[in-house]
Amino acid sequence: MDMNKAARTEWWENLPAGIRDEIDGYVLQDSLLMAVKVITDIGRVPHGIGVGTAQLIANERYVHYGDQIARAPESPLDLESLAYRAAGCGGRIVAVEAIWDGDTVHDWFVQLLAVTADRPGEVQLATVYWSTAQRYLGEEETRDPRHPVAVAAERAGRALADHLSVPFHFASPDTPDDEAPRWQP
């Protein structure tokens, strides 16, 4: 069942305060999936609210709160910060690797990893989301036809690998692929 904005607003206003507070709590923590889950859990049976409508309702709460939402900080991609993170890895770093990942909140993103010879085997150095890539690349973002996330991850990862004198591996820099082959020594 599709609800127009007025119907969604009325539905929201008729919710018990405790449920509204729970949903808003997830929104304020930038936990969209949990907010959508609560909305669908309580709204599917009695009101026919599916995921699409739940996402619209949650988005309206995001708009309502705006800058009050506690966003997760973005990973730094400058060489100095990445080098400091790499220095904190347990074990000898043998490669820097970029791998694709994705979810329903961020779409495609890239994880920059330090591959170590010892345990734990790999250490996450940075997560490159679209917004992280835009901040890092600035005006240069539009000059490369590839996904900006890939461009930023490749540039930062290659710079770190060169700094550490280890190989850089990104199996699928042109196309998002979370099943691309991983680095092998």
Secondary structure, DSSP 8 states (H G I E B T S, - for coil): ----HHHHHHHHHTS-HHHHHHHHHHHHTT-HHHHHHHHHHHHHHHH---HHHHHHHHHHHHHHHGGGS--------SHHHHHHHHHTSSS-EEEEEEEEEEETTTEEEEEEEEEESSTTSEEEEEEE-HHHHHHHHGGGGGGSSS-HHHHHHHHHHHHHHHHHT--EE-S-SSS--TTS-----
